[in-house]
Protein backbone atom coordinates (compact mmCIF):
# COMPACT_ATOMS: atom_id res chain seq x y z
CA UNK A 1 0.00 0.00 0.00
CA UNK A 2 1.04 3.61 -0.48
CA UNK A 3 2.05 4.87 2.99
CA UNK A 4 -0.58 7.17 4.49
CA UNK A 5 -1.03 8.58 7.97
CA UNK A 6 -4.12 7.71 9.94
CA UNK A 7 -5.14 11.36 9.65
CA UNK A 8 -4.93 11.20 5.86
CA UNK A 9 -6.88 7.95 5.78
CA UNK A 10 -9.59 9.26 8.10
CA UNK A 11 -10.03 12.34 5.91
CA UNK A 12 -10.59 10.17 2.85
CA UNK A 13 -13.14 7.91 4.60
CA UNK A 14 -14.75 10.60 6.78
CA UNK A 15 -14.02 8.68 9.96
CA UNK A 16 -13.35 9.47 13.61
CA UNK A 17 -9.82 8.72 14.79
CA UNK A 18 -9.04 7.02 18.09
CA UNK A 19 -5.32 7.07 18.83
CA UNK A 20 -2.30 8.62 17.13
CA UNK A 21 -3.38 10.50 13.99
CA UNK A 22 0.22 10.82 12.80
CA UNK A 23 0.90 7.10 12.75
CA UNK A 24 1.99 5.96 9.27
CA UNK A 25 0.13 2.96 7.85
CA UNK A 26 2.13 0.96 5.31
CA UNK A 27 0.27 -2.36 5.09
CA UNK A 28 -2.80 -3.29 3.05
CA UNK A 29 -6.25 -4.21 4.38
CA UNK A 30 -7.28 -7.60 5.78
CA UNK A 31 -10.26 -9.07 7.65
CA UNK A 32 -8.98 -12.33 9.13
CA UNK A 33 -7.23 -11.79 12.47
CA UNK A 34 -5.43 -15.11 11.95
CA UNK A 35 -3.65 -13.70 8.89
CA UNK A 36 -2.21 -10.41 10.07
CA UNK A 37 -0.90 -7.85 7.58
CA UNK A 38 1.90 -6.04 9.38
CA UNK A 39 0.97 -2.40 10.03
CA UNK A 40 -2.12 -2.93 7.88
CA UNK A 41 -5.79 -2.05 8.21
CA UNK A 42 -7.95 -4.62 10.01
CA UNK A 43 -11.55 -4.51 8.83
CA UNK A 44 -13.95 -5.24 11.69
CA UNK A 45 -16.77 -6.71 9.62
CA UNK A 46 -20.06 -7.88 11.08
CA UNK A 47 -21.08 -11.23 9.66
CA UNK A 48 -24.06 -13.46 10.25
CA UNK A 49 -22.21 -15.50 12.87
CA UNK A 50 -19.01 -13.58 13.64
CA UNK A 51 -18.38 -9.93 14.51
CA UNK A 52 -14.92 -8.69 13.56
CA UNK A 53 -15.03 -6.15 16.38
CA UNK A 54 -14.50 -9.08 18.77
CA UNK A 55 -11.12 -9.74 17.14
CA UNK A 56 -9.90 -6.15 16.78
CA UNK A 57 -7.67 -6.20 19.88
CA UNK A 58 -6.18 -9.51 18.74
CA UNK A 59 -5.39 -7.96 15.36
CA UNK A 60 -3.76 -4.89 16.89
CA UNK A 61 -1.72 -7.02 19.29
CA UNK A 62 -0.64 -9.17 16.35
CA UNK A 63 0.72 -6.20 14.41
CA UNK A 64 -2.14 -4.44 12.64
CA UNK A 65 -1.68 -0.69 12.37
CA UNK A 66 -5.29 0.47 12.64
CA UNK A 67 -8.83 -0.89 12.72
CA UNK A 68 -11.78 0.22 10.58
CA UNK A 69 -14.81 -0.24 12.84
CA UNK A 70 -18.35 0.89 13.63
CA UNK A 71 -17.58 1.47 17.30
CA UNK A 72 -14.45 2.26 19.27
CA UNK A 73 -12.22 -0.79 19.74
CA UNK A 74 -8.62 -0.68 20.90
CA UNK A 75 -6.06 2.08 20.93
CA UNK A 76 -5.79 2.68 17.19
CA UNK A 77 -8.96 2.77 15.14
CA UNK A 78 -11.04 4.79 12.71
CA UNK A 79 -14.76 4.69 13.43
CA UNK A 80 -16.89 4.78 10.27
CA UNK A 81 -20.55 4.25 9.46
CA UNK A 82 -19.88 1.41 7.00
CA UNK A 83 -16.59 -0.51 6.93
CA UNK A 84 -16.91 -1.77 3.34
CA UNK A 85 -17.86 1.67 2.03
CA UNK A 86 -14.90 3.15 3.88
CA UNK A 87 -12.38 0.69 2.45
CA UNK A 88 -13.87 1.23 -1.01
CA UNK A 89 -13.37 5.00 -0.71
CA UNK A 90 -9.78 4.49 0.41
CA UNK A 91 -9.04 2.06 -2.42
CA UNK A 92 -10.51 4.41 -5.03
CA UNK A 93 -8.34 7.19 -3.59
CA UNK A 94 -5.20 5.03 -3.76
CA UNK A 95 -6.05 3.98 -7.32
CA UNK A 96 -6.11 7.69 -8.25
CA UNK A 97 -2.70 8.20 -6.62
CA UNK A 98 -1.04 5.84 -9.14
CA UNK A 99 -1.93 7.37 -12.53
CA UNK A 100 0.64 5.32 -14.44
CA UNK A 101 -0.75 1.99 -13.25
CA UNK A 102 -2.84 -0.02 -15.73
CA UNK A 103 -5.88 -1.70 -14.18
CA UNK A 104 -7.19 -4.89 -15.80
CA UNK A 105 -10.63 -6.13 -14.69
CA UNK A 106 -11.74 -9.67 -15.53
CA UNK A 107 -15.23 -11.19 -15.38
CA UNK A 108 -16.92 -14.26 -16.82
CA UNK A 109 -18.90 -17.32 -15.80
CA UNK A 110 -15.78 -19.48 -15.69
CA UNK A 111 -12.02 -19.20 -16.04
CA UNK A 112 -11.50 -15.96 -14.10
CA UNK A 113 -8.95 -17.29 -11.64
CA UNK A 114 -6.86 -19.24 -14.15
CA UNK A 115 -6.86 -16.29 -16.55
CA UNK A 116 -5.86 -14.01 -13.69
CA UNK A 117 -2.99 -16.32 -12.74
CA UNK A 118 -1.74 -16.56 -16.33
CA UNK A 119 -2.07 -12.81 -16.91
CA UNK A 120 -0.14 -12.09 -13.71
CA UNK A 121 2.65 -14.36 -14.88
CA UNK A 122 2.83 -12.60 -18.25
CA UNK A 123 2.57 -9.03 -16.96
CA UNK A 124 5.11 -9.63 -14.20
CA UNK A 125 7.70 -10.02 -16.95
CA UNK A 126 7.07 -6.38 -17.87
CA UNK A 127 6.70 -4.78 -14.46
CA UNK A 128 5.48 -5.10 -10.87
CA UNK A 129 2.04 -6.71 -10.95
CA UNK A 130 -0.61 -7.11 -8.25
CA UNK A 131 -3.42 -9.66 -8.55
CA UNK A 132 -6.08 -11.00 -6.16
CA UNK A 133 -5.40 -13.66 -3.60
CA UNK A 134 -7.88 -16.50 -3.91
CA UNK A 135 -11.20 -15.42 -5.48
CA UNK A 136 -11.27 -11.84 -4.18
CA UNK A 137 -13.85 -10.65 -6.71
CA UNK A 138 -16.53 -8.72 -4.81
CA UNK A 139 -17.04 -5.34 -3.13
CA UNK A 140 -14.62 -6.39 -0.39
CA UNK A 141 -12.02 -8.33 -2.35
CA UNK A 142 -11.54 -5.74 -5.09
CA UNK A 143 -10.65 -2.86 -2.71
CA UNK A 144 -8.32 -5.13 -0.74
CA UNK A 145 -6.49 -5.99 -3.97
CA UNK A 146 -6.19 -2.33 -4.98
CA UNK A 147 -4.71 -1.45 -1.59
CA UNK A 148 -1.83 -3.87 -2.18
CA UNK A 149 -0.59 -1.55 -4.93
CA UNK A 150 2.05 1.14 -4.46
CA UNK A 151 3.95 3.69 -6.55
CA UNK A 152 6.00 0.91 -8.19
CA UNK A 153 2.97 -1.11 -9.33
CA UNK A 154 2.71 -1.12 -13.11
CA UNK A 155 -0.26 -3.49 -13.50
CA UNK A 156 -3.16 -4.33 -11.20
CA UNK A 157 -5.40 -7.27 -12.13
CA UNK A 158 -8.88 -7.43 -10.63
CA UNK A 159 -11.49 -10.18 -10.69
CA UNK A 160 -15.05 -8.87 -10.72
CA UNK A 161 -17.91 -11.23 -9.94
CA UNK A 162 -21.61 -10.52 -9.62
CA UNK A 163 -24.52 -11.81 -7.59
CA UNK A 164 -26.86 -9.02 -8.67
CA UNK A 165 -27.34 -6.76 -11.66
CA UNK A 166 -25.34 -3.60 -11.06
CA UNK A 167 -22.56 -5.21 -9.01
CA UNK A 168 -19.97 -5.11 -11.79
CA UNK A 169 -21.09 -1.67 -12.98
CA UNK A 170 -20.52 -0.28 -9.48
CA UNK A 171 -17.04 -1.78 -9.25
CA UNK A 172 -16.19 -0.68 -12.79
CA UNK A 173 -17.25 2.91 -12.19
CA UNK A 174 -15.39 3.03 -8.87
CA UNK A 175 -12.04 1.59 -9.97
CA UNK A 176 -11.98 2.65 -13.65
CA UNK A 177 -10.23 -0.26 -15.39
CA UNK A 178 -8.14 0.44 -18.46
CA UNK A 179 -8.94 -3.03 -19.80
CA UNK A 180 -12.29 -4.71 -19.27
CA UNK A 181 -12.26 -8.46 -19.99
CA UNK A 182 -15.31 -10.70 -20.44
CA UNK A 183 -14.30 -14.36 -20.77
CA UNK A 184 -17.69 -15.86 -21.46
CA UNK A 185 -21.28 -16.30 -20.37
CA UNK A 186 -22.32 -19.67 -18.97
CA UNK A 187 -24.80 -21.04 -16.45
CA UNK A 188 -22.85 -20.37 -13.23
CA UNK A 189 -25.20 -18.61 -10.74
CA UNK A 190 -28.16 -19.15 -13.05
CA UNK A 191 -30.20 -19.94 -9.93
CA UNK A 192 -29.62 -16.36 -8.80
CA UNK A 193 -30.03 -14.56 -12.12
CA UNK A 194 -32.72 -16.78 -13.64
CA UNK A 195 -31.43 -17.02 -17.22
CA UNK A 196 -28.30 -16.75 -19.34
CA UNK A 197 -29.69 -13.55 -20.84
CA UNK A 198 -29.67 -11.90 -17.41
CA UNK A 199 -26.18 -13.29 -16.68
CA UNK A 200 -25.01 -11.77 -19.98
CA UNK A 201 -26.53 -8.44 -18.98
CA UNK A 202 -24.62 -8.53 -15.69
CA UNK A 203 -21.32 -9.40 -17.38
CA UNK A 204 -21.79 -6.74 -20.08
CA UNK A 205 -21.60 -4.05 -17.38
CA UNK A 206 -17.84 -4.57 -17.57
CA UNK A 207 -17.59 -3.01 -21.04
CA UNK A 208 -20.62 -0.75 -21.32
CA UNK A 209 -19.04 2.02 -19.25
CA UNK A 210 -15.54 1.86 -20.75
CA UNK A 211 -14.44 5.10 -22.39
CA UNK A 212 -13.25 5.20 -26.04
CA UNK A 213 -9.60 5.30 -24.96
CA UNK A 214 -9.98 2.05 -23.00
CA UNK A 215 -9.92 -1.54 -24.27
CA UNK A 216 -12.63 -4.22 -24.14
CA UNK A 217 -11.39 -7.81 -24.48
CA UNK A 218 -14.09 -10.31 -25.43
CA UNK A 219 -14.11 -14.08 -25.78
CA UNK A 220 -15.71 -15.56 -28.88
CA UNK A 221 -16.85 -18.85 -27.37
CA UNK A 222 -20.51 -17.83 -27.00
CA UNK A 223 -22.77 -15.38 -28.81
CA UNK A 224 -23.66 -13.43 -25.67
CA UNK A 225 -20.06 -12.34 -25.10
CA UNK A 226 -19.05 -11.54 -28.66
CA UNK A 227 -22.24 -9.49 -29.11
CA UNK A 228 -21.03 -7.17 -26.32
CA UNK A 229 -18.83 -5.42 -28.88
CA UNK A 230 -21.99 -3.60 -29.93
CA UNK A 231 -22.42 -2.22 -26.40
CA UNK A 232 -19.07 -0.57 -25.80
CA UNK A 233 -17.39 2.61 -26.99
CA UNK A 234 -13.98 1.14 -26.22
CA UNK A 235 -11.59 -0.46 -28.67
CA UNK A 236 -12.41 -4.18 -28.92
CA UNK A 237 -9.96 -7.10 -29.01
CA UNK A 238 -11.44 -10.57 -29.48
CA UNK A 239 -9.86 -13.92 -28.64
CA UNK A 240 -10.74 -17.46 -29.60
CA UNK A 241 -10.12 -20.10 -32.22
CA UNK A 242 -11.69 -18.47 -35.28
CA UNK A 243 -9.69 -16.89 -38.09
CA UNK A 244 -11.53 -13.62 -37.43
CA UNK A 245 -10.25 -13.33 -33.84
CA UNK A 246 -7.57 -10.75 -33.07
CA UNK A 247 -5.80 -13.21 -30.76
CA UNK A 248 -6.32 -16.85 -31.69
CA UNK A 249 -5.05 -20.38 -31.35
CA UNK A 250 -4.22 -22.46 -34.40
CA UNK A 251 -3.17 -26.10 -34.84
CA UNK A 252 -4.28 -27.16 -31.35
CA UNK A 253 -3.03 -30.55 -30.17
CA UNK A 254 -3.48 -32.29 -26.83
CA UNK A 255 -0.43 -34.19 -25.62
CA UNK A 256 -0.63 -36.11 -22.36
CA UNK A 257 -3.59 -33.97 -21.33
CA UNK A 258 -1.92 -30.61 -22.03
CA UNK A 259 -2.67 -28.24 -24.91
CA UNK A 260 -0.09 -27.26 -27.51
CA UNK A 261 -0.95 -24.63 -30.11
CA UNK A 262 0.29 -21.72 -32.19
CA UNK A 263 -0.54 -18.29 -30.81
CA UNK A 264 -1.48 -15.99 -33.68
CA UNK A 265 -1.85 -12.20 -33.48
CA UNK A 266 -1.21 -9.29 -35.84
CA UNK A 267 2.35 -9.34 -34.47
CA UNK A 268 3.16 -12.86 -35.65
CA UNK A 269 2.87 -16.53 -34.77
CA UNK A 270 4.58 -18.39 -31.91
CA UNK A 271 4.22 -21.87 -30.43
CA UNK A 272 2.80 -22.43 -26.93
CA UNK A 273 2.88 -25.53 -24.70
CA UNK A 274 0.61 -25.06 -21.68
CA UNK A 275 1.32 -26.52 -18.25
CA UNK A 276 -2.33 -26.38 -17.16
CA UNK A 277 -4.23 -29.59 -17.81
CA UNK A 278 -7.20 -29.70 -20.14
CA UNK A 279 -8.32 -28.56 -23.58
CA UNK A 280 -10.38 -25.78 -21.97
CA UNK A 281 -7.22 -24.02 -20.79
CA UNK A 282 -6.66 -22.78 -24.35
CA UNK A 283 -9.41 -20.18 -23.89
CA UNK A 284 -7.91 -18.96 -20.60
CA UNK A 285 -4.44 -18.74 -22.17
CA UNK A 286 -5.81 -16.76 -25.12
CA UNK A 287 -7.54 -14.33 -22.77
CA UNK A 288 -4.27 -13.76 -20.92
CA UNK A 289 -2.46 -13.39 -24.25
CA UNK A 290 -5.01 -10.81 -25.38
CA UNK A 291 -4.43 -8.82 -22.18
CA UNK A 292 -0.67 -8.92 -22.69
CA UNK A 293 -1.01 -8.02 -26.37
CA UNK A 294 -3.17 -5.02 -25.51
CA UNK A 295 -0.45 -3.88 -23.12
CA UNK A 296 2.23 -4.12 -25.84
CA UNK A 297 4.11 -7.16 -24.57
CA UNK A 298 5.92 -8.81 -27.52
CA UNK A 299 4.40 -12.05 -28.81
CA UNK A 300 7.59 -14.06 -28.26
CA UNK A 301 7.54 -13.12 -24.57
CA UNK A 302 3.84 -13.97 -24.36
CA UNK A 303 4.34 -17.43 -25.85
CA UNK A 304 7.34 -18.09 -23.62
CA UNK A 305 5.42 -16.89 -20.57
CA UNK A 306 2.40 -19.09 -21.30
CA UNK A 307 4.71 -22.07 -21.78
CA UNK A 308 6.40 -21.57 -18.40
CA UNK A 309 3.41 -20.57 -16.25
CA UNK A 310 2.57 -23.16 -13.59
CA UNK A 311 -0.81 -23.56 -11.89
CA UNK A 312 -0.75 -21.31 -8.85
CA UNK A 313 -4.28 -21.54 -7.39
CA UNK A 314 -5.28 -24.48 -5.21
CA UNK A 315 -7.70 -27.23 -6.21
CA UNK A 316 -7.94 -26.30 -9.90
CA UNK A 317 -6.94 -29.25 -12.09
CA UNK A 318 -4.21 -30.20 -9.62
CA UNK A 319 -2.51 -33.42 -10.67
CA UNK A 320 -1.29 -36.06 -8.21
CA UNK A 321 0.47 -39.18 -9.53
CA UNK A 322 0.31 -41.86 -6.82
CA UNK A 323 0.54 -45.66 -6.95
CA UNK A 324 0.10 -45.66 -10.71
CA UNK A 325 -3.12 -43.61 -10.51
CA UNK A 326 -3.55 -40.00 -11.60
CA UNK A 327 -5.79 -37.91 -9.33
CA UNK A 328 -7.18 -34.71 -10.86
CA UNK A 329 -8.26 -32.38 -8.06
CA UNK A 330 -10.63 -29.78 -9.50
CA UNK A 331 -12.64 -29.34 -6.32
CA UNK A 332 -12.56 -25.55 -6.02
CA UNK A 333 -15.81 -24.87 -7.87
CA UNK A 334 -18.25 -26.30 -10.38
CA UNK A 335 -20.89 -25.36 -12.94
CA UNK A 336 -22.07 -27.32 -15.98
CA UNK A 337 -19.52 -25.75 -18.35
CA UNK A 338 -16.56 -26.39 -16.07
CA UNK A 339 -17.84 -29.93 -15.44
CA UNK A 340 -17.90 -30.60 -19.19
CA UNK A 341 -14.34 -29.30 -19.53
CA UNK A 342 -13.09 -31.41 -16.62
CA UNK A 343 -14.74 -34.55 -18.01
CA UNK A 344 -13.12 -33.88 -21.40
CA UNK A 345 -9.74 -33.67 -19.69
CA UNK A 346 -10.45 -36.84 -17.69
CA UNK A 347 -11.25 -38.79 -20.86
CA UNK A 348 -8.08 -37.57 -22.58
CA UNK A 349 -5.88 -38.52 -19.62
CA UNK A 350 -7.47 -41.97 -19.38
CA UNK A 351 -7.12 -42.64 -23.11
CA UNK A 352 -3.46 -41.71 -23.10
CA UNK A 353 -2.71 -43.80 -20.00
CA UNK A 354 -4.82 -46.77 -21.10
CA UNK A 355 -6.71 -46.91 -17.80
CA UNK A 356 -10.26 -46.33 -16.64
CA UNK A 357 -11.81 -42.91 -16.05
CA UNK A 358 -13.43 -42.26 -12.66
CA UNK A 359 -15.47 -39.09 -12.06
CA UNK A 360 -16.32 -38.37 -8.42
CA UNK A 361 -18.80 -35.51 -8.69
CA UNK A 362 -20.46 -33.39 -6.02
CA UNK A 363 -23.29 -30.92 -6.17
CA UNK A 364 -23.19 -27.85 -8.40
CA UNK A 365 -24.65 -25.03 -6.31
CA UNK A 366 -26.68 -21.96 -7.31
CA UNK A 367 -28.39 -23.52 -10.33
CA UNK A 368 -31.89 -22.94 -8.97
CA UNK A 369 -34.65 -24.42 -11.14
CA UNK A 370 -31.99 -25.50 -13.62
CA UNK A 371 -30.39 -27.81 -11.04
CA UNK A 372 -31.93 -31.11 -12.15
CA UNK A 373 -31.35 -30.44 -15.85
CA UNK A 374 -27.83 -29.15 -15.18
CA UNK A 375 -26.79 -32.27 -13.27
CA UNK A 376 -28.44 -34.57 -15.81
CA UNK A 377 -26.58 -32.79 -18.64
CA UNK A 378 -23.31 -33.54 -16.87
CA UNK A 379 -24.32 -37.21 -16.62
CA UNK A 380 -25.17 -37.29 -20.33
CA UNK A 381 -21.78 -35.73 -21.10
CA UNK A 382 -20.05 -38.43 -19.05
CA UNK A 383 -21.99 -41.12 -20.93
CA UNK A 384 -21.18 -39.57 -24.32
CA UNK A 385 -17.49 -39.51 -23.38
CA UNK A 386 -17.69 -43.12 -22.19
CA UNK A 387 -16.42 -42.24 -18.72
CA UNK A 388 -16.12 -45.64 -17.02
CA UNK A 389 -17.42 -44.70 -13.57
CA UNK A 390 -19.45 -41.65 -12.48
CA UNK A 391 -19.77 -41.54 -8.70
CA UNK A 392 -22.43 -39.07 -7.55
CA UNK A 393 -21.57 -37.92 -4.04
CA UNK A 394 -24.73 -37.07 -2.12
CA UNK A 395 -26.53 -35.97 -5.31
CA UNK A 396 -29.32 -38.11 -6.75
CA UNK A 397 -29.80 -35.49 -9.50
CA UNK A 398 -26.96 -37.15 -11.41
CA UNK A 399 -28.96 -40.40 -11.49
CA UNK A 400 -31.90 -41.39 -13.67
CA UNK A 401 -30.52 -41.67 -17.19
CA UNK A 402 -31.86 -44.82 -18.87
CA UNK A 403 -29.23 -45.36 -21.58
CA UNK A 404 -25.93 -45.50 -19.73
CA UNK A 405 -23.82 -46.97 -22.52
CA UNK A 406 -20.59 -48.25 -21.01
CA UNK A 407 -20.73 -45.84 -18.07
CA UNK A 408 -21.41 -47.17 -14.58
CA UNK A 409 -23.39 -44.62 -12.55
CA UNK A 410 -22.86 -45.10 -8.82
CA UNK A 411 -24.22 -43.27 -5.79
CA UNK A 412 -22.15 -42.44 -2.71
CA UNK A 413 -23.92 -41.01 0.32
CA UNK A 414 -20.91 -39.03 1.49
CA UNK A 415 -17.18 -38.54 1.13
CA UNK A 416 -16.36 -41.64 3.19
CA UNK A 417 -18.55 -43.79 0.94
CA UNK A 418 -16.87 -42.32 -2.14
CA UNK A 419 -13.50 -43.11 -0.58
CA UNK A 420 -14.50 -46.76 -0.26
CA UNK A 421 -15.58 -46.89 -3.92
CA UNK A 422 -12.23 -45.44 -5.00
CA UNK A 423 -10.54 -48.51 -3.53
CA UNK A 424 -11.70 -50.26 -6.71
CA UNK A 425 -9.31 -48.20 -8.83
CA UNK A 426 -6.25 -49.78 -10.37
CA UNK A 427 -2.85 -48.66 -11.63
CA UNK A 428 -3.32 -46.73 -14.86
CA UNK A 429 -6.71 -45.29 -13.82
CA UNK A 430 -7.48 -41.58 -13.68
CA UNK A 431 -9.65 -40.16 -10.89
CA UNK A 432 -11.36 -36.76 -11.22
CA UNK A 433 -12.80 -35.08 -8.10
CA UNK A 434 -15.02 -32.07 -8.75
CA UNK A 435 -17.89 -30.17 -7.12
CA UNK A 436 -18.87 -26.75 -5.86
CA UNK A 437 -16.63 -25.24 -3.19
CA UNK A 438 -19.21 -25.71 -0.43
CA UNK A 439 -19.03 -29.49 -0.91
CA UNK A 440 -15.48 -29.58 0.46
CA UNK A 441 -14.36 -32.35 -1.89
CA UNK A 442 -10.72 -31.48 -1.37
CA UNK A 443 -11.15 -33.63 1.75
CA UNK A 444 -11.85 -36.63 -0.49
CA UNK A 445 -8.65 -35.94 -2.42
CA UNK A 446 -6.67 -35.82 0.82
CA UNK A 447 -8.13 -39.19 1.86
CA UNK A 448 -7.44 -40.78 -1.54
CA UNK A 449 -3.84 -39.59 -1.47
CA UNK A 450 -3.48 -41.02 2.04
CA UNK A 451 -4.96 -44.36 0.97
CA UNK A 452 -2.89 -44.65 -2.21
CA UNK A 453 0.34 -43.77 -0.46
CA UNK A 454 -0.20 -46.76 1.81
CA UNK A 455 -0.43 -49.21 -1.08
CA UNK A 456 2.56 -51.53 -1.56
CA UNK A 457 4.87 -50.65 -4.42
CA UNK A 458 4.71 -53.08 -7.33
CA UNK A 459 8.41 -53.77 -8.01
CA UNK A 460 7.54 -55.40 -11.30
CA UNK A 461 6.47 -52.07 -12.79
CA UNK A 462 9.07 -50.14 -14.76
Secondary structure, DSSP 8 states (H G I E B T S, - for coil): ---EEHHHHHHHHT-EEES-TT-EE-S-EE--TTS--TT-EEE--B-SS-BGGGGHHHHHHHT-SEEEESS--SSSEEE-S-HHHHHHHHHHHHHHT-TT-EEEEEE-SS-HHHHHHHHHHHHTTTS-EE--STT--STTHHHHHHTT--TT--EEEEE---SSTTHHHHHHHHH--SEEEE----STTHHHHSSHHHHHHHHHHHHHT--TTSEEEEE-SSHHHHGGGGT-SSEEEEEESSTT-SEEEEEEEEETTEEEEEEEETTEEEEEEEEEESTTHHHHHHHHHHHHHHTT--HHHHHHHHHH----STTSSEEEEETTEEEEEE-S---HHHHHHHHHHHHHHHHHHTS-EEEEE----S-GGGHHHHHHHHHHHHHHTT-SEEEEES-GGG---S--TT-EEEEESSHHHHHHHHTT--TT-EEEEE--GGG-THHHHHHHHHHHHTS---TT--
